[in-house]
Amino acid sequence: MGWQPEDTSRDGIAPNIATADLRHAKARYIAEMTRELRSMASGAGMEFLSYLLAVSEEEARQESQRPGHPG
């Protein structure tokens, strides 16, 4: 079902760091997908849907840059 970031938590990396890396990778992927969907919606004249996707894209982008929380 599409690209999935690799889970590296079993590679000797501290679990909270691996979890933060995976979370950031997923957020980046979501931002990329919503950017593509926003472009499609805009091209089809679906301006409100395009706006909602732009908001979602920005939220995912911000989430991908948020520092991880130690656990």
All heavy atoms as TSV, in Angstrom:
chain	resi	resn	atom	element	x	y	z
A	1	MET	N	N	0.836	-1.175	0.000
A	1	MET	CA	C	0.000	0.000	0.000
A	1	MET	C	C	0.888	1.248	0.000
A	1	MET	O	O	0.896	2.008	0.941
A	1	MET	CB	C	-0.912	-0.029	1.225
A	1	MET	CG	C	-1.995	1.015	1.122
A	1	MET	SD	S	-2.958	1.321	2.612
A	1	MET	CE	C	-3.658	-0.228	2.982
A	2	GLY	N	N	1.656	1.447	-1.028
A	2	GLY	CA	C	2.508	2.622	-1.102
A	2	GLY	C	C	3.798	2.454	-0.331
A	2	GLY	O	O	4.055	1.429	0.280
A	3	TRP	N	N	4.604	3.473	-0.353
A	3	TRP	CA	C	5.893	3.460	0.306
A	3	TRP	C	C	5.716	3.491	1.809
A	3	TRP	O	O	4.891	4.220	2.331
A	3	TRP	CB	C	6.702	4.673	-0.148
A	3	TRP	CG	C	8.000	4.814	0.563
A	3	TRP	CD1	C	9.162	4.182	0.236
A	3	TRP	CD2	C	8.290	5.623	1.693
A	3	TRP	NE1	N	10.145	4.547	1.101
A	3	TRP	CE2	C	9.642	5.443	2.014
A	3	TRP	CE3	C	7.553	6.481	2.485
A	3	TRP	CZ2	C	10.266	6.085	3.072
A	3	TRP	CZ3	C	8.176	7.117	3.538
A	3	TRP	CH2	C	9.521	6.917	3.817
A	4	GLN	N	N	6.483	2.701	2.507
A	4	GLN	CA	C	6.475	2.689	3.965
A	4	GLN	C	C	7.894	2.901	4.448
A	4	GLN	O	O	8.798	2.184	4.022
A	4	GLN	CB	C	5.951	1.347	4.496
A	4	GLN	CG	C	4.487	1.115	4.227
A	4	GLN	CD	C	3.630	2.070	5.016
A	4	GLN	OE1	O	3.860	2.333	6.185
A	4	GLN	NE2	N	2.610	2.620	4.381
A	5	PRO	N	N	8.126	3.873	5.329
A	5	PRO	CA	C	9.472	4.069	5.859
A	5	PRO	C	C	9.916	2.835	6.621
A	5	PRO	O	O	9.114	2.172	7.261
A	5	PRO	CB	C	9.345	5.265	6.789
A	5	PRO	CG	C	7.945	5.715	6.721
A	5	PRO	CD	C	7.167	4.797	5.851
A	6	GLU	N	N	11.187	2.534	6.536
A	6	GLU	CA	C	11.729	1.364	7.214
A	6	GLU	C	C	11.780	1.591	8.720
A	6	GLU	O	O	12.212	2.635	9.187
A	6	GLU	CB	C	13.139	1.089	6.686
A	6	GLU	CG	C	13.767	-0.139	7.272
A	6	GLU	CD	C	15.136	-0.408	6.690
A	6	GLU	OE1	O	15.442	0.124	5.618
A	6	GLU	OE2	O	15.895	-1.142	7.326
A	7	ASP	N	N	11.355	0.600	9.468
A	7	ASP	CA	C	11.418	0.657	10.927
A	7	ASP	C	C	12.796	0.167	11.350
A	7	ASP	O	O	13.122	-1.001	11.190
A	7	ASP	CB	C	10.323	-0.204	11.534
A	7	ASP	CG	C	10.316	-0.168	13.057
A	7	ASP	OD1	O	11.208	0.469	13.657
A	7	ASP	OD2	O	9.403	-0.784	13.635
A	8	THR	N	N	13.602	1.062	11.899
A	8	THR	CA	C	14.959	0.706	12.290
A	8	THR	C	C	15.084	0.445	13.777
A	8	THR	O	O	16.197	0.358	14.295
A	8	THR	CB	C	15.935	1.836	11.896
A	8	THR	OG1	O	15.514	3.029	12.552
A	8	THR	CG2	C	15.982	2.041	10.402
A	9	SER	N	N	13.993	0.306	14.494
A	9	SER	CA	C	14.054	0.163	15.946
A	9	SER	C	C	14.749	-1.127	16.380
A	9	SER	O	O	15.200	-1.224	17.502
A	9	SER	CB	C	12.651	0.243	16.551
A	9	SER	OG	O	11.845	-0.798	16.060
A	10	ARG	N	N	14.891	-2.104	15.511
A	10	ARG	CA	C	15.565	-3.339	15.862
A	10	ARG	C	C	17.048	-3.302	15.497
A	10	ARG	O	O	17.744	-4.285	15.657
A	10	ARG	CB	C	14.898	-4.506	15.139
A	10	ARG	CG	C	13.459	-4.728	15.566
A	10	ARG	CD	C	12.804	-5.816	14.760
A	10	ARG	NE	N	12.885	-5.599	13.331
A	10	ARG	CZ	C	12.026	-4.903	12.590
A	10	ARG	NH1	N	11.014	-4.331	13.154
A	10	ARG	NH2	N	12.174	-4.774	11.306
A	11	ASP	N	N	17.568	-2.195	15.015
A	11	ASP	CA	C	18.944	-2.107	14.544
A	11	ASP	C	C	19.905	-1.573	15.601
A	11	ASP	O	O	20.940	-1.021	15.280
A	11	ASP	CB	C	19.018	-1.204	13.297
A	11	ASP	CG	C	18.282	-1.813	12.117
A	11	ASP	OD1	O	18.048	-3.034	12.122
A	11	ASP	OD2	O	17.961	-1.047	11.195
A	12	GLY	N	N	19.602	-1.723	16.870
A	12	GLY	CA	C	20.494	-1.263	17.910
A	12	GLY	C	C	20.377	0.219	18.210
A	12	GLY	O	O	21.132	0.773	18.988
A	13	ILE	N	N	19.436	0.891	17.602
A	13	ILE	CA	C	19.202	2.308	17.859
A	13	ILE	C	C	18.255	2.409	19.052
A	13	ILE	O	O	17.351	1.600	19.198
A	13	ILE	CB	C	18.578	2.995	16.620
A	13	ILE	CG1	C	19.523	2.878	15.437
A	13	ILE	CG2	C	18.242	4.443	16.907
A	13	ILE	CD1	C	18.926	3.366	14.136
A	14	ALA	N	N	18.491	3.385	19.901
A	14	ALA	CA	C	17.602	3.578	21.037
A	14	ALA	C	C	16.165	3.677	20.549
A	14	ALA	O	O	15.885	4.383	19.580
A	14	ALA	CB	C	17.999	4.833	21.805
A	15	PRO	N	N	15.222	2.968	21.181
A	15	PRO	CA	C	13.836	2.946	20.695
A	15	PRO	C	C	13.206	4.317	20.509
A	15	PRO	O	O	12.491	4.531	19.547
A	15	PRO	CB	C	13.097	2.147	21.773
A	15	PRO	CG	C	14.145	1.306	22.409
A	15	PRO	CD	C	15.417	2.123	22.339
A	16	ASN	N	N	13.467	5.280	21.423
A	16	ASN	CA	C	12.826	6.587	21.277
A	16	ASN	C	C	13.390	7.346	20.082
A	16	ASN	O	O	12.675	8.098	19.438
A	16	ASN	CB	C	12.938	7.413	22.563
A	16	ASN	CG	C	14.377	7.666	22.977
A	16	ASN	OD1	O	15.268	6.883	22.667
A	16	ASN	ND2	N	14.603	8.747	23.677
A	17	ILE	N	N	14.670	7.152	19.745
A	17	ILE	CA	C	15.249	7.810	18.568
A	17	ILE	C	C	14.689	7.183	17.303
A	17	ILE	O	O	14.284	7.870	16.370
A	17	ILE	CB	C	16.787	7.734	18.593
A	17	ILE	CG1	C	17.321	8.555	19.755
A	17	ILE	CG2	C	17.379	8.228	17.280
A	17	ILE	CD1	C	18.805	8.395	20.003
A	18	ALA	N	N	14.636	5.847	17.262
A	18	ALA	CA	C	14.093	5.156	16.093
A	18	ALA	C	C	12.637	5.520	15.877
A	18	ALA	O	O	12.203	5.750	14.752
A	18	ALA	CB	C	14.258	3.642	16.249
A	19	THR	N	N	11.881	5.597	16.966
A	19	THR	CA	C	10.461	5.949	16.861
A	19	THR	C	C	10.303	7.373	16.338
A	19	THR	O	O	9.465	7.629	15.477
A	19	THR	CB	C	9.785	5.815	18.243
A	19	THR	OG1	O	9.915	4.465	18.677
A	19	THR	CG2	C	8.317	6.182	18.180
A	20	ALA	N	N	11.133	8.307	16.819
A	20	ALA	CA	C	11.068	9.693	16.338
A	20	ALA	C	C	11.441	9.767	14.870
A	20	ALA	O	O	10.800	10.477	14.095
A	20	ALA	CB	C	11.974	10.591	17.171
A	21	ASP	N	N	12.477	9.022	14.454
A	21	ASP	CA	C	12.881	9.008	13.050
A	21	ASP	C	C	11.768	8.465	12.168
A	21	ASP	O	O	11.493	9.012	11.101
A	21	ASP	CB	C	14.151	8.178	12.850
A	21	ASP	CG	C	15.385	8.845	13.418
A	21	ASP	OD1	O	15.339	10.060	13.706
A	21	ASP	OD2	O	16.398	8.140	13.574
A	22	LEU	N	N	11.131	7.390	12.596
A	22	LEU	CA	C	10.039	6.798	11.835
A	22	LEU	C	C	8.857	7.756	11.763
A	22	LEU	O	O	8.250	7.933	10.710
A	22	LEU	CB	C	9.618	5.469	12.463
A	22	LEU	CG	C	8.562	4.673	11.710
A	22	LEU	CD1	C	9.016	4.367	10.293
A	22	LEU	CD2	C	8.245	3.391	12.469
A	23	ARG	N	N	8.561	8.414	12.880
A	23	ARG	CA	C	7.457	9.388	12.908
A	23	ARG	C	C	7.730	10.531	11.931
A	23	ARG	O	O	6.846	10.949	11.186
A	23	ARG	CB	C	7.303	9.915	14.335
A	23	ARG	CG	C	6.216	10.923	14.516
A	23	ARG	CD	C	6.192	11.398	15.970
A	23	ARG	NE	N	5.229	12.431	16.171
A	23	ARG	CZ	C	3.993	12.240	16.604
A	23	ARG	NH1	N	3.571	11.031	16.885
A	23	ARG	NH2	N	3.176	13.253	16.750
A	24	HIS	N	N	8.966	11.031	11.924
A	24	HIS	CA	C	9.320	12.119	11.005
A	24	HIS	C	C	9.250	11.663	9.556
A	24	HIS	O	O	8.780	12.406	8.692
A	24	HIS	CB	C	10.702	12.673	11.336
A	24	HIS	CG	C	10.744	13.415	12.626
A	24	HIS	ND1	N	11.902	13.614	13.337
A	24	HIS	CD2	C	9.773	14.002	13.365
A	24	HIS	CE1	C	11.641	14.293	14.437
A	24	HIS	NE2	N	10.348	14.534	14.475
A	25	ALA	N	N	9.705	10.449	9.280
A	25	ALA	CA	C	9.647	9.913	7.915
A	25	ALA	C	C	8.197	9.787	7.444
A	25	ALA	O	O	7.876	10.121	6.304
A	25	ALA	CB	C	10.353	8.565	7.840
A	26	LYS	N	N	7.349	9.319	8.327
A	26	LYS	CA	C	5.925	9.199	7.967
A	26	LYS	C	C	5.309	10.569	7.716
A	26	LYS	O	O	4.543	10.747	6.763
A	26	LYS	CB	C	5.155	8.469	9.064
A	26	LYS	CG	C	5.440	6.992	9.106
A	26	LYS	CD	C	4.637	6.313	10.194
A	26	LYS	CE	C	4.873	4.823	10.203
A	26	LYS	NZ	N	4.077	4.145	11.236
A	27	ALA	N	N	5.649	11.542	8.548
A	27	ALA	CA	C	5.117	12.895	8.366
A	27	ALA	C	C	5.590	13.495	7.046
A	27	ALA	O	O	4.817	14.148	6.343
A	27	ALA	CB	C	5.513	13.789	9.538
A	28	ARG	N	N	6.870	13.279	6.698
A	28	ARG	CA	C	7.376	13.769	5.403
A	28	ARG	C	C	6.624	13.121	4.241
A	28	ARG	O	O	6.265	13.783	3.271
A	28	ARG	CB	C	8.877	13.489	5.275
A	28	ARG	CG	C	9.757	14.459	6.026
A	28	ARG	CD	C	11.226	14.309	5.656
A	28	ARG	NE	N	11.715	12.954	5.814
A	28	ARG	CZ	C	12.227	12.446	6.937
A	28	ARG	NH1	N	12.328	13.197	8.011
A	28	ARG	NH2	N	12.652	11.198	6.979
A	29	TYR	N	N	6.391	11.823	4.350
A	29	TYR	CA	C	5.660	11.099	3.308
A	29	TYR	C	C	4.231	11.641	3.171
A	29	TYR	O	O	3.742	11.877	2.060
A	29	TYR	CB	C	5.641	9.609	3.626
A	29	TYR	CG	C	4.884	8.786	2.625
A	29	TYR	CD1	C	5.383	8.595	1.344
A	29	TYR	CD2	C	3.668	8.197	2.954
A	29	TYR	CE1	C	4.687	7.837	0.417
A	29	TYR	CE2	C	2.973	7.436	2.034
A	29	TYR	CZ	C	3.482	7.262	0.773
A	29	TYR	OH	O	2.797	6.518	-0.150
A	30	ILE	N	N	3.567	11.864	4.278
A	30	ILE	CA	C	2.210	12.409	4.253
A	30	ILE	C	C	2.212	13.792	3.612
A	30	ILE	O	O	1.330	14.118	2.805
A	30	ILE	CB	C	1.608	12.441	5.676
A	30	ILE	CG1	C	1.362	11.014	6.166
A	30	ILE	CG2	C	0.328	13.272	5.719
A	30	ILE	CD1	C	1.067	10.908	7.648
A	31	ALA	N	N	3.213	14.619	3.930
A	31	ALA	CA	C	3.311	15.953	3.321
A	31	ALA	C	C	3.459	15.841	1.810
A	31	ALA	O	O	2.821	16.587	1.053
A	31	ALA	CB	C	4.483	16.729	3.925
A	32	GLU	N	N	4.290	14.913	1.355
A	32	GLU	CA	C	4.474	14.719	-0.097
A	32	GLU	C	C	3.175	14.281	-0.771
A	32	GLU	O	O	2.818	14.796	-1.833
A	32	GLU	CB	C	5.556	13.666	-0.351
A	32	GLU	CG	C	6.945	14.091	0.036
A	32	GLU	CD	C	7.946	12.946	-0.030
A	32	GLU	OE1	O	7.630	11.896	-0.627
A	32	GLU	OE2	O	9.047	13.104	0.520
A	33	MET	N	N	2.483	13.330	-0.153
A	33	MET	CA	C	1.243	12.827	-0.744
A	33	MET	C	C	0.157	13.899	-0.762
A	33	MET	O	O	-0.565	14.045	-1.753
A	33	MET	CB	C	0.740	11.598	0.028
A	33	MET	CG	C	1.626	10.378	-0.084
A	33	MET	SD	S	1.730	9.720	-1.771
A	33	MET	CE	C	3.298	10.410	-2.302
A	34	THR	N	N	0.033	14.657	0.315
A	34	THR	CA	C	-0.991	15.695	0.328
A	34	THR	C	C	-0.658	16.806	-0.661
A	34	THR	O	O	-1.567	17.393	-1.246
A	34	THR	CB	C	-1.219	16.284	1.732
A	34	THR	OG1	O	0.014	16.734	2.273
A	34	THR	CG2	C	-1.847	15.268	2.663
A	35	ARG	N	N	0.635	17.073	-0.882
A	35	ARG	CA	C	1.017	18.068	-1.892
A	35	ARG	C	C	0.546	17.612	-3.276
A	35	ARG	O	O	-0.013	18.390	-4.049
A	35	ARG	CB	C	2.526	18.312	-1.870
A	35	ARG	CG	C	2.972	19.362	-2.881
A	35	ARG	CD	C	4.458	19.711	-2.810
A	35	ARG	NE	N	5.311	18.550	-2.731
A	35	ARG	CZ	C	6.053	18.221	-1.665
A	35	ARG	NH1	N	6.014	18.964	-0.579
A	35	ARG	NH2	N	6.810	17.148	-1.687
A	36	GLU	N	N	0.739	16.330	-3.578
A	36	GLU	CA	C	0.287	15.797	-4.872
A	36	GLU	C	C	-1.237	15.848	-4.984
A	36	GLU	O	O	-1.774	16.238	-6.033
A	36	GLU	CB	C	0.791	14.374	-5.059
A	36	GLU	CG	C	2.294	14.306	-5.274
A	36	GLU	CD	C	2.786	12.886	-5.477
A	36	GLU	OE1	O	2.006	12.037	-5.953
A	36	GLU	OE2	O	3.964	12.638	-5.162
A	37	LEU	N	N	-1.929	15.465	-3.925
A	37	LEU	CA	C	-3.393	15.514	-3.946
A	37	LEU	C	C	-3.901	16.945	-4.076
A	37	LEU	O	O	-4.883	17.205	-4.787
A	37	LEU	CB	C	-3.960	14.866	-2.685
A	37	LEU	CG	C	-3.805	13.349	-2.598
A	37	LEU	CD1	C	-4.152	12.866	-1.195
A	37	LEU	CD2	C	-4.657	12.658	-3.650
A	38	ARG	N	N	-3.225	17.875	-3.384
A	38	ARG	CA	C	-3.614	19.291	-3.477
A	38	ARG	C	C	-3.488	19.778	-4.917
A	38	ARG	O	O	-4.368	20.476	-5.436
A	38	ARG	CB	C	-2.747	20.149	-2.563
A	38	ARG	CG	C	-3.090	21.630	-2.616
A	38	ARG	CD	C	-2.276	22.439	-1.624
A	38	ARG	NE	N	-0.847	22.211	-1.681
A	38	ARG	CZ	C	-0.009	22.864	-2.502
A	38	ARG	NH1	N	-0.471	23.770	-3.345
A	38	ARG	NH2	N	1.280	22.610	-2.463
A	39	SER	N	N	-2.418	19.398	-5.583
A	39	SER	CA	C	-2.212	19.787	-6.975
A	39	SER	C	C	-3.316	19.220	-7.872
A	39	SER	O	O	-3.837	19.920	-8.748
A	39	SER	CB	C	-0.837	19.300	-7.447
A	39	SER	OG	O	-0.645	19.605	-8.801
A	40	MET	N	N	-3.676	17.974	-7.628
A	40	MET	CA	C	-4.752	17.352	-8.412
A	40	MET	C	C	-6.078	18.066	-8.176
A	40	MET	O	O	-6.823	18.350	-9.121
A	40	MET	CB	C	-4.889	15.864	-8.060
A	40	MET	CG	C	-3.728	15.014	-8.526
A	40	MET	SD	S	-3.795	13.332	-7.877
A	40	MET	CE	C	-5.357	12.760	-8.508
A	41	ALA	N	N	-6.377	18.348	-6.926
A	41	ALA	CA	C	-7.633	19.020	-6.584
A	41	ALA	C	C	-7.683	20.415	-7.200
A	41	ALA	O	O	-8.704	20.822	-7.764
A	41	ALA	CB	C	-7.806	19.096	-5.069
A	42	SER	N	N	-6.585	21.133	-7.121
A	42	SER	CA	C	-6.530	22.475	-7.687
A	42	SER	C	C	-6.725	22.431	-9.201
A	42	SER	O	O	-7.477	23.236	-9.758
A	42	SER	CB	C	-5.188	23.129	-7.339
A	42	SER	OG	O	-5.132	24.427	-7.862
A	43	GLY	N	N	-6.065	21.479	-9.842
A	43	GLY	CA	C	-6.192	21.342	-11.296
A	43	GLY	C	C	-7.602	20.986	-11.744
A	43	GLY	O	O	-8.003	21.282	-12.861
A	44	ALA	N	N	-8.361	20.346	-10.852
A	44	ALA	CA	C	-9.743	19.964	-11.164
A	44	ALA	C	C	-10.742	21.026	-10.723
A	44	ALA	O	O	-11.947	20.830	-10.817
A	44	ALA	CB	C	-10.072	18.628	-10.498
A	45	GLY	N	N	-10.229	22.159	-10.218
A	45	GLY	CA	C	-11.120	23.247	-9.808
A	45	GLY	C	C	-11.776	23.040	-8.459
A	45	GLY	O	O	-12.765	23.696	-8.142
A	46	MET	N	N	-11.225	22.153	-7.649
A	46	MET	CA	C	-11.788	21.884	-6.326
A	46	MET	C	C	-11.039	22.738	-5.310
A	46	MET	O	O	-10.190	22.259	-4.559
A	46	MET	CB	C	-11.649	20.397	-6.000
A	46	MET	CG	C	-12.340	19.494	-6.975
A	46	MET	SD	S	-11.997	17.768	-6.565
A	46	MET	CE	C	-12.596	16.981	-8.047
A	47	GLU	N	N	-11.369	24.010	-5.278
A	47	GLU	CA	C	-10.589	24.965	-4.498
A	47	GLU	C	C	-10.678	24.748	-2.995
A	47	GLU	O	O	-9.668	24.866	-2.288
A	47	GLU	CB	C	-10.989	26.394	-4.862
A	47	GLU	CG	C	-10.664	26.755	-6.312
A	47	GLU	CD	C	-9.217	26.477	-6.702
A	47	GLU	OE1	O	-8.305	26.794	-5.897
A	47	GLU	OE2	O	-8.993	25.923	-7.789
A	48	PHE	N	N	-11.843	24.426	-2.471
A	48	PHE	CA	C	-11.944	24.217	-1.032
A	48	PHE	C	C	-11.182	22.962	-0.615
A	48	PHE	O	O	-10.459	22.965	0.384
A	48	PHE	CB	C	-13.402	24.141	-0.573
A	48	PHE	CG	C	-13.536	24.040	0.928
A	48	PHE	CD1	C	-13.151	25.099	1.752
A	48	PHE	CD2	C	-14.029	22.896	1.523
A	48	PHE	CE1	C	-13.263	25.019	3.136
A	48	PHE	CE2	C	-14.139	22.802	2.911
A	48	PHE	CZ	C	-13.752	23.862	3.712
A	49	LEU	N	N	-11.309	21.902	-1.400
A	49	LEU	CA	C	-10.557	20.682	-1.122
A	49	LEU	C	C	-9.058	20.961	-1.213
A	49	LEU	O	O	-8.278	20.490	-0.377
A	49	LEU	CB	C	-10.958	19.566	-2.087
A	49	LEU	CG	C	-10.256	18.219	-1.899
A	49	LEU	CD1	C	-10.432	17.698	-0.466
A	49	LEU	CD2	C	-10.779	17.219	-2.910
A	50	SER	N	N	-8.651	21.735	-2.189
A	50	SER	CA	C	-7.252	22.120	-2.336
A	50	SER	C	C	-6.767	22.869	-1.096
A	50	SER	O	O	-5.663	22.627	-0.590
A	50	SER	CB	C	-7.071	22.981	-3.589
A	50	SER	OG	O	-5.741	23.396	-3.719
A	51	TYR	N	N	-7.584	23.759	-0.587
A	51	TYR	CA	C	-7.257	24.513	0.626
A	51	TYR	C	C	-7.079	23.567	1.821
A	51	TYR	O	O	-6.113	23.666	2.576
A	51	TYR	CB	C	-8.346	25.546	0.922
A	51	TYR	CG	C	-8.290	26.075	2.331
A	51	TYR	CD1	C	-7.318	27.005	2.705
A	51	TYR	CD2	C	-9.184	25.626	3.291
A	51	TYR	CE1	C	-7.251	27.482	4.007
A	51	TYR	CE2	C	-9.123	26.095	4.590
A	51	TYR	CZ	C	-8.153	27.027	4.947
A	51	TYR	OH	O	-8.078	27.480	6.234
A	52	LEU	N	N	-8.028	22.641	2.001
A	52	LEU	CA	C	-7.937	21.708	3.123
A	52	LEU	C	C	-6.678	20.851	3.021
A	52	LEU	O	O	-6.007	20.582	4.026
A	52	LEU	CB	C	-9.180	20.817	3.168
A	52	LEU	CG	C	-10.491	21.509	3.524
A	52	LEU	CD1	C	-11.658	20.530	3.408
A	52	LEU	CD2	C	-10.423	22.117	4.916
A	53	LEU	N	N	-6.345	20.429	1.826
A	53	LEU	CA	C	-5.132	19.635	1.632
A	53	LEU	C	C	-3.880	20.470	1.896
A	53	LEU	O	O	-2.884	19.952	2.419
A	53	LEU	CB	C	-5.108	19.022	0.235
A	53	LEU	CG	C	-6.123	17.888	0.028
A	53	LEU	CD1	C	-6.316	17.605	-1.453
A	53	LEU	CD2	C	-5.701	16.639	0.782
A	54	ALA	N	N	-3.919	21.758	1.554
A	54	ALA	CA	C	-2.784	22.642	1.842
A	54	ALA	C	C	-2.574	22.758	3.340
A	54	ALA	O	O	-1.431	22.743	3.827
A	54	ALA	CB	C	-2.995	24.015	1.215
A	55	VAL	N	N	-3.657	22.853	4.093
A	55	VAL	CA	C	-3.560	22.908	5.553
A	55	VAL	C	C	-2.970	21.596	6.078
A	55	VAL	O	O	-2.076	21.595	6.928
A	55	VAL	CB	C	-4.940	23.196	6.190
A	55	VAL	CG1	C	-4.891	23.036	7.706
A	55	VAL	CG2	C	-5.421	24.586	5.800
A	56	SER	N	N	-3.440	20.484	5.554
A	56	SER	CA	C	-2.919	19.179	5.965
A	56	SER	C	C	-1.446	19.021	5.612
A	56	SER	O	O	-0.659	18.491	6.402
A	56	SER	CB	C	-3.720	18.057	5.303
A	56	SER	OG	O	-5.063	18.116	5.701
A	57	GLU	N	N	-1.074	19.484	4.436
A	57	GLU	CA	C	0.323	19.420	4.009
A	57	GLU	C	C	1.213	20.209	4.969
A	57	GLU	O	O	2.277	19.733	5.393
A	57	GLU	CB	C	0.466	19.971	2.595
A	57	GLU	CG	C	1.882	20.002	2.088
A	57	GLU	CD	C	2.025	20.719	0.763
A	57	GLU	OE1	O	1.010	21.020	0.109
A	57	GLU	OE2	O	3.178	20.987	0.387
A	58	GLU	N	N	0.788	21.402	5.331
A	58	GLU	CA	C	1.574	22.239	6.241
A	58	GLU	C	C	1.691	21.589	7.616
A	58	GLU	O	O	2.763	21.604	8.230
A	58	GLU	CB	C	0.957	23.633	6.355
A	58	GLU	CG	C	1.686	24.557	7.293
A	58	GLU	CD	C	3.127	24.846	6.907
A	58	GLU	OE1	O	3.510	24.632	5.743
A	58	GLU	OE2	O	3.886	25.300	7.786
A	59	GLU	N	N	0.612	21.025	8.103
A	59	GLU	CA	C	0.643	20.350	9.405
A	59	GLU	C	C	1.619	19.168	9.376
A	59	GLU	O	O	2.415	18.986	10.307
A	59	GLU	CB	C	-0.757	19.870	9.790
A	59	GLU	CG	C	-0.813	19.117	11.102
A	59	GLU	CD	C	-0.435	19.952	12.311
A	59	GLU	OE1	O	-0.523	21.192	12.249
A	59	GLU	OE2	O	-0.059	19.355	13.336
A	60	ALA	N	N	1.588	18.382	8.315
A	60	ALA	CA	C	2.508	17.247	8.195
A	60	ALA	C	C	3.951	17.727	8.084
A	60	ALA	O	O	4.856	17.139	8.679
A	60	ALA	CB	C	2.134	16.393	6.991
A	61	ARG	N	N	4.183	18.806	7.349
A	61	ARG	CA	C	5.532	19.351	7.213
A	61	ARG	C	C	6.057	19.809	8.574
A	61	ARG	O	O	7.188	19.505	8.951
A	61	ARG	CB	C	5.553	20.515	6.222
A	61	ARG	CG	C	6.964	21.009	5.884
A	61	ARG	CD	C	6.934	22.300	5.093
A	61	ARG	NE	N	6.375	23.421	5.845
A	61	ARG	CZ	C	7.000	24.027	6.872
A	61	ARG	NH1	N	8.183	23.642	7.264
A	61	ARG	NH2	N	6.425	25.037	7.504
A	62	GLN	N	N	5.219	20.502	9.323
A	62	GLN	CA	C	5.628	20.949	10.657
A	62	GLN	C	C	5.896	19.767	11.584
A	62	GLN	O	O	6.851	19.770	12.361
A	62	GLN	CB	C	4.571	21.872	11.262
A	62	GLN	CG	C	4.517	23.229	10.604
A	62	GLN	CD	C	3.431	24.115	11.201
A	62	GLN	OE1	O	2.844	23.805	12.229
A	62	GLN	NE2	N	3.166	25.222	10.535
A	63	GLU	N	N	5.054	18.758	11.495
A	63	GLU	CA	C	5.238	17.560	12.320
A	63	GLU	C	C	6.552	16.861	11.980
A	63	GLU	O	O	7.238	16.357	12.865
A	63	GLU	CB	C	4.068	16.600	12.114
A	63	GLU	CG	C	4.093	15.411	13.033
A	63	GLU	CD	C	3.923	15.761	14.502
A	63	GLU	OE1	O	3.173	16.703	14.819
A	63	GLU	OE2	O	4.545	15.098	15.343
A	64	SER	N	N	6.933	16.872	10.708
A	64	SER	CA	C	8.176	16.214	10.311
A	64	SER	C	C	9.400	16.944	10.849
A	64	SER	O	O	10.480	16.358	10.927
A	64	SER	CB	C	8.263	16.098	8.783
A	64	SER	OG	O	8.568	17.367	8.194
A	65	GLN	N	N	9.241	18.198	11.234
A	65	GLN	CA	C	10.360	18.985	11.743
A	65	GLN	C	C	10.349	19.119	13.264
A	65	GLN	O	O	11.288	19.648	13.843
A	65	GLN	CB	C	10.344	20.389	11.111
A	65	GLN	CG	C	10.555	20.337	9.613
A	65	GLN	CD	C	10.373	21.683	8.958
A	65	GLN	OE1	O	9.916	22.636	9.580
A	65	GLN	NE2	N	10.753	21.774	7.702
A	66	ARG	N	N	9.293	18.638	13.884
A	66	ARG	CA	C	9.159	18.738	15.346
A	66	ARG	C	C	10.159	17.792	16.006
A	66	ARG	O	O	10.281	16.642	15.603
A	66	ARG	CB	C	7.734	18.363	15.732
A	66	ARG	CG	C	7.405	18.616	17.176
A	66	ARG	CD	C	5.914	18.556	17.427
A	66	ARG	NE	N	5.281	19.690	16.765
A	66	ARG	CZ	C	4.124	19.618	16.103
A	66	ARG	NH1	N	3.479	18.508	16.017
A	66	ARG	NH2	N	3.614	20.690	15.540
A	67	PRO	N	N	10.876	18.269	17.009
A	67	PRO	CA	C	11.835	17.388	17.685
A	67	PRO	C	C	11.107	16.229	18.373
A	67	PRO	O	O	9.970	16.377	18.815
A	67	PRO	CB	C	12.512	18.277	18.717
A	67	PRO	CG	C	11.760	19.559	18.738
A	67	PRO	CD	C	10.841	19.601	17.560
A	68	GLY	N	N	11.782	15.090	18.441
A	68	GLY	CA	C	11.207	13.929	19.100
A	68	GLY	C	C	11.155	14.133	20.606
A	68	GLY	O	O	11.891	14.930	21.160
A	69	HIS	N	N	10.260	13.433	21.224
A	69	HIS	CA	C	10.124	13.529	22.678
A	69	HIS	C	C	10.805	12.316	23.305
A	69	HIS	O	O	10.503	11.191	22.930
A	69	HIS	CB	C	8.643	13.559	23.072
A	69	HIS	CG	C	7.925	14.729	22.490
A	69	HIS	ND1	N	8.081	16.013	22.964
A	69	HIS	CD2	C	7.064	14.817	21.445
A	69	HIS	CE1	C	7.337	16.843	22.247
A	69	HIS	NE2	N	6.718	16.138	21.319
A	70	PRO	N	N	11.723	12.530	24.229
A	70	PRO	CA	C	12.371	11.384	24.864
A	70	PRO	C	C	11.349	10.521	25.599
A	70	PRO	O	O	10.427	11.036	26.200
A	70	PRO	CB	C	13.359	12.000	25.837
A	70	PRO	CG	C	13.033	13.448	25.929
A	70	PRO	CD	C	12.142	13.801	24.779
A	71	GLY	N	N	11.529	9.227	25.527
A	71	GLY	CA	C	10.538	8.349	26.147
A	71	GLY	C	C	11.043	7.430	27.128
A	71	GLY	O	O	11.883	7.022	27.631
